């Protein structure tokens, strides 16, 4: 693993990497994490696979967008608190700018620019990227037969519809229980460490958001609403949809159902974090100022929570029982990624062209180790060309 040298060079490296990823990382959190693993573990060797897995497990324990929090974790590990701020900001910035452009077109013309062709070529590539990441990380995470069994149970529970938080915490508890029964005994070097300020932050945001009342949207209530959502939301973009509908459509009537679905669509078709859906909503409601405060509101808790939790990860790994729980959490995280990949794959590979792009991507990744940037751009080109030729 390479160690950071000149702090300024480290910050430049962090900024460049996450600006690039924020520009090309299509496909949702699982795909983003796969691209990060390729860049920071295999290519740059900033982290070992175990360190990367530990960070992935930690992001599942706190609310907020997982891939953004992974970017923030990597920035912190590489360049300290300045790296934390730079990595997260650079990962979010390209998507926020693109989504703002979509929102401007939406407000001006009343519809979204078409992007179906672009996405039809990128999605199969994304499936291949996630599959490669799961394979590489799984070889590191599933270190024993016990952890293999925990992974199988986690996949089964997810397929049966068990809530993802129950799967994660259940896997951690199962691995911890097995470790304790195996005769390790209590480890008193590290107790359960609550994240500093997390509980009070969530309570504060939940209470503050109640100041938003039914009526016209305004900047301060808009900021508080997204701050609340960013502070309490676990799960995928589909969970985000439920939160947004409850607040913006059902309770406040600031958006229609159609506008909300358009906002979610924009978050899906642009690279970077899906949570930039907030940027779109902010712009539709209150223009550029609304886009800015909505973006800050929904992402700010992630910076705070990662800053609070990141220093604890090495301590958790040094504790025998806490390390066992973290191992269980890591294999459960990969199990969730595997199930999501299967679901996304069924939607992404619907015809012979999608299957061909996915197969070619798998071969290029596993056999020739082609850079993910070129694969994404190549998939996009195939999708656009197929659309122009009227496939």
C-alpha positions in Angstrom: 0.0 0.0 0.0 1.4 3.4 -0.9 1.6 6.0 1.8 0.8 9.7 1.3 3.9 11.9 0.8 3.7 15.6 0.0 0.3 16.7 1.5 -0.3 19.1 -1.4 0.3 16.3 -3.9 -2.0 14.0 -2.0 -4.8 16.6 -2.1 -4.3 17.0 -5.8 -4.4 13.3 -6.4 -7.5 13.0 -4.3 -9.2 15.9 -6.1 -8.3 14.6 -9.6 -9.5 11.0 -8.8 -12.8 12.0 -7.4 -13.6 14.6 -10.0 -13.0 11.9 -12.6 -15.1 9.4 -10.8 -17.9 12.0 -10.2 -17.9 12.5 -13.9 -18.0 8.9 -15.2 -19.4 6.9 -12.3 -22.8 5.8 -13.6 -24.9 3.0 -12.2 -25.6 3.7 -8.6 -23.7 3.1 -5.3 -22.6 -0.5 -6.0 -21.0 0.6 -9.3 -19.4 3.6 -7.8 -17.9 1.4 -5.0 -16.6 -1.0 -7.6 -14.9 1.8 -9.5 -13.3 3.2 -6.3 -12.0 -0.3 -5.4 -10.4 -0.6 -8.8 -8.8 2.9 -8.5 -7.6 3.0 -4.9 -6.9 -0.6 -4.2 -5.7 -2.2 -7.4 -4.3 0.7 -9.4 -3.1 3.3 -6.9 -2.6 1.0 -3.9 -3.7 3.7 -1.5 -5.5 1.0 0.6 -5.4 -2.7 1.2 -8.5 -4.7 0.4 -9.1 -5.3 4.1 -9.0 -1.5 4.8 -11.4 -0.9 1.9 -13.8 -3.6 3.2 -13.6 -2.1 6.7 -14.6 1.3 5.3 -17.4 -0.2 3.3 -18.7 -1.9 6.4 -18.5 1.3 8.4 -20.5 3.2 5.7 -23.4 0.8 6.1 -23.6 1.6 9.8 -24.3 5.3 9.3 -27.1 7.1 7.3 -26.4 8.7 4.0 -25.3 7.8 0.5 -22.8 4.9 0.8 -20.7 5.7 -2.3 -20.2 9.4 -1.3 -19.3 8.3 2.2 -16.7 5.8 0.7 -15.2 8.7 -1.2 -15.0 10.8 2.0 -13.4 7.8 3.9 -10.8 7.4 1.2 -10.0 11.1 1.2 -9.6 11.1 4.9 -7.3 8.1 4.8 -5.2 9.6 2.1 -4.9 13.2 3.2 -6.6 13.7 6.6 -9.5 16.2 7.2 -8.6 18.3 4.1 -8.7 15.2 2.0 -12.1 14.3 3.5 -13.6 17.6 2.4 -11.9 17.5 -1.0 -12.9 14.0 -1.9 -16.5 14.3 -1.0 -16.9 17.7 -2.6 -15.2 16.6 -5.9 -17.2 13.5 -6.1 -20.5 15.4 -5.7 -19.6 18.5 -7.8 -19.8 17.1 -11.4 -23.2 15.4 -10.7 -24.6 18.5 -9.0 -23.6 20.6 -12.0 -25.1 18.1 -14.5 -28.3 17.8 -12.5 -28.6 21.6 -12.3 -28.4 21.7 -16.1 -31.1 19.1 -16.4 -33.2 21.1 -14.0 -32.8 24.3 -15.9 -33.9 22.5 -19.1 -36.8 20.9 -17.3 -38.0 24.3 -15.9 -37.5 26.0 -19.2 -38.9 23.4 -21.6 -41.1 21.3 -19.4 -39.4 17.9 -20.1 -36.1 16.1 -19.7 -33.5 15.7 -22.5 -33.4 12.1 -23.8 -30.7 10.0 -22.4 -32.0 6.5 -23.0 -29.4 5.6 -25.7 -26.5 6.6 -23.5 -27.7 4.6 -20.6 -28.5 1.5 -22.6 -24.8 1.1 -23.4 -23.5 2.0 -20.0 -25.7 -0.2 -17.8 -24.2 -3.6 -19.0 -20.7 -2.2 -18.4 -21.8 -1.3 -14.9 -23.0 -4.8 -14.2 -19.6 -6.2 -15.2 -17.8 -3.6 -13.0 -19.8 -4.6 -9.9 -19.3 -8.3 -10.6 -15.5 -7.8 -10.8 -15.5 -5.8 -7.5 -17.6 -8.4 -5.7 -15.2 -11.2 -6.9 -12.1 -9.3 -5.8 -13.5 -8.1 -2.4 -15.2 -11.4 -1.7 -11.9 -13.3 -2.0 -10.6 -11.0 0.8 -13.7 -10.9 2.9 -14.7 -14.5 3.0 -11.7 -15.7 5.0 -13.2 -18.7 6.7 -16.0 -21.2 6.2 -17.9 -19.5 8.9 -17.8 -16.2 7.1 -18.9 -18.0 3.9 -21.9 -19.4 5.8 -22.7 -15.9 7.1 -22.5 -14.6 3.5 -24.9 -17.3 2.3 -27.4 -16.6 5.1 -27.1 -12.8 4.3 -27.9 -13.4 0.6 -30.9 -15.7 1.5 -32.3 -13.1 4.0 -32.0 -10.3 1.5 -33.8 -12.4 -1.2 -36.5 -13.1 1.3 -37.1 -9.4 1.8 -35.5 -8.9 5.2 -34.6 -5.2 5.7 -31.0 -4.4 4.8 -30.2 -3.0 8.2 -31.4 -6.3 9.9 -29.2 -8.2 7.4 -26.1 -6.1 8.3 -26.5 -6.1 12.0 -27.7 -9.7 12.1 -24.5 -10.8 10.2 -22.3 -8.8 12.5 -24.1 -10.4 15.6 -23.8 -13.9 14.1 -20.1 -13.6 13.4 -19.5 -12.1 16.8 -21.5 -14.8 18.5 -19.6 -17.6 16.7 -16.3 -16.0 17.6 -17.3 -15.7 21.3 -18.5 -19.3 21.4 -15.2 -20.4 19.9 -13.5 -19.5 23.1 -12.0 -16.1 22.4 -13.5 -14.7 25.6 -14.2 -11.1 26.3 -11.9 -8.5 24.8 -11.7 -5.5 27.0 -9.5 -3.5 24.8 -12.4 -1.9 23.1 -16.0 -1.6 24.0 -18.9 -0.7 21.7 -18.1 2.8 20.7 -21.1 5.1 19.8 -20.3 7.6 17.1 -19.8 11.0 18.7 -22.7 13.2 18.3 -24.6 10.9 15.8 -27.7 10.4 18.0 -27.9 14.0 19.0 -27.4 15.1 15.4 -30.2 12.9 14.1 -32.6 14.1 16.9 -31.7 17.7 16.2 -32.4 17.4 12.5 -35.6 15.5 13.0 -36.9 18.2 15.3 -35.6 21.1 13.2 -37.3 19.9 10.0 -40.7 20.2 11.7 -40.4 24.0 11.2 -41.2 23.4 7.5 -45.0 24.0 7.1 -47.4 23.5 4.3 -47.2 26.4 1.9 -44.7 28.0 -0.4 -41.2 26.6 -0.4 -38.4 28.7 1.2 -34.7 28.3 1.4 -34.4 27.7 5.2 -37.2 25.0 5.4 -35.8 23.4 2.3 -32.4 23.2 3.8 -33.7 21.7 7.0 -35.8 19.1 5.2 -32.8 17.8 3.2 -30.6 18.0 6.3 -33.1 15.8 8.1 -33.3 13.3 5.2 -29.5 13.1 5.0 -29.2 12.5 8.7 -31.7 9.6 9.0 -31.8 7.9 5.7 -30.4 4.4 5.4 -30.7 2.4 2.2 -30.9 2.9 -1.5 -32.3 5.6 -3.8 -35.6 3.8 -3.7 -35.7 4.5 0.1 -34.9 8.1 -0.8 -38.0 8.1 -3.0 -40.2 7.1 -0.1 -38.8 9.9 2.1 -39.2 12.6 -0.7 -42.7 11.5 -1.4 -43.8 11.7 2.2 -42.4 15.2 2.7 -42.6 17.0 -0.6 -45.7 15.4 -2.1 -47.9 14.1 0.6 -47.2 16.5 3.5 -46.1 19.8 2.0 -47.5 19.6 -1.5 -44.5 21.3 -3.0 -44.1 18.8 -5.8 -46.5 16.7 -7.8 -46.0 12.9 -8.2 -44.9 13.5 -11.8 -42.2 16.0 -10.8 -40.9 13.7 -8.1 -40.5 10.8 -10.5 -38.7 13.1 -13.0 -36.4 14.2 -10.2 -35.6 10.5 -9.3 -35.0 9.8 -13.0 -32.5 12.6 -13.3 -30.6 11.2 -10.2 -30.5 7.8 -12.0 -29.3 8.9 -15.4 -26.5 11.2 -14.3 -23.2 10.0 -12.9 -22.2 10.4 -9.3 -24.4 10.2 -6.2 -28.1 9.4 -6.7 -28.8 11.9 -3.9 -28.2 14.8 -6.3 -32.0 14.2 -6.9 -32.1 16.9 -4.1 -30.3 19.3 -6.4 -32.9 18.9 -9.0 -35.8 19.4 -6.6 -34.1 22.5 -5.1 -33.7 24.1 -8.5 -37.3 23.3 -9.5 -38.7 24.8 -6.3 -36.4 27.8 -5.8 -33.9 28.1 -8.7 -30.1 28.1 -8.3 -30.3 29.0 -4.6 -32.6 26.2 -3.9 -30.3 23.7 -5.7 -27.4 24.9 -3.6 -29.0 24.6 -0.2 -30.7 21.3 -1.0 -27.4 19.8 -2.1 -25.6 21.1 1.0 -28.4 19.9 3.2 -28.6 16.3 2.0 -24.8 15.7 1.9 -23.6 17.7 5.0 -24.5 14.9 7.5 -22.3 12.4 5.6 -19.2 14.6 6.0 -19.9 15.0 9.8 -20.7 11.3 10.3 -17.6 10.0 8.4 -15.4 12.5 10.3 -16.8 11.1 13.5 -16.5 7.4 12.6 -13.4 7.1 10.5 -10.9 7.3 13.4 -12.7 4.4 15.1 -12.2 1.9 12.3 -8.6 0.9 13.1 -9.6 0.5 16.8 -12.4 -1.8 15.8 -10.0 -3.9 13.8 -7.5 -4.2 16.7 -10.2 -5.7 19.0 -10.7 -9.4 18.5 -14.5 -9.4 19.0 -15.1 -6.1 17.3 -13.0 -7.4 14.4 -15.2 -10.5 14.2 -18.4 -8.3 14.1 -16.7 -6.2 11.4 -15.9 -9.3 9.3 -19.6 -10.3 9.5 -20.7 -6.8 8.5 -18.3 -6.9 5.5 -19.5 -10.1 4.1 -23.1 -9.0 4.5 -22.3 -5.7 2.7 -21.0 -7.8 -0.2 -24.0 -10.1 -0.1 -26.3 -7.0 -0.4 -24.2 -5.8 -3.4 -24.5 -9.3 -5.0 -28.3 -9.3 -4.7 -28.6 -5.8 -6.1 -26.3 -6.7 -9.0 -28.6 -9.6 -9.9 -31.6 -7.3 -9.9 -29.9 -4.6 -11.9 -28.5 -7.2 -14.3 -32.0 -8.5 -15.2 -33.0 -4.9 -16.0 -29.8 -3.9 -17.8 -29.3 -6.9 -20.1 -32.6 -7.2 -22.0 -31.4 -8.0 -25.6 -28.5 -9.4 -27.5 -26.6 -6.1 -27.6 -26.8 -5.6 -23.9 -25.6 -9.2 -23.4 -22.7 -8.6 -25.8 -21.6 -5.4 -24.1 -21.7 -7.1 -20.7 -19.8 -10.2 -21.9 -17.2 -8.0 -23.6 -16.8 -5.9 -20.5 -16.3 -9.0 -18.3 -13.6 -10.3 -20.6 -11.8 -6.9 -20.8 -11.9 -6.5 -17.1 -10.9 -10.0 -15.9 -8.5 -10.9 -18.7 -7.0 -7.6 -19.9 -7.7 -5.3 -16.9 -8.8 -2.4 -19.0 -9.3 0.8 -17.2 -13.0 1.4 -16.1 -13.0 4.9 -17.6 -12.5 3.5 -21.1 -15.1 0.8 -20.6 -17.8 3.3 -19.5 -17.0 5.6 -22.4 -17.0 2.7 -24.8 -20.4 1.5 -23.5 -21.8 4.9 -23.8 -20.6 5.2 -27.4 -22.2 1.8 -28.3 -25.5 2.8 -26.8 -25.6 6.1 -28.6 -24.6 4.5 -31.9 -27.2 1.8 -31.6 -29.9 4.4 -30.9 -28.8 6.5 -34.0 -29.0 3.4 -36.2 -32.5 2.7 -34.9 -31.8 -0.6 -33.2 
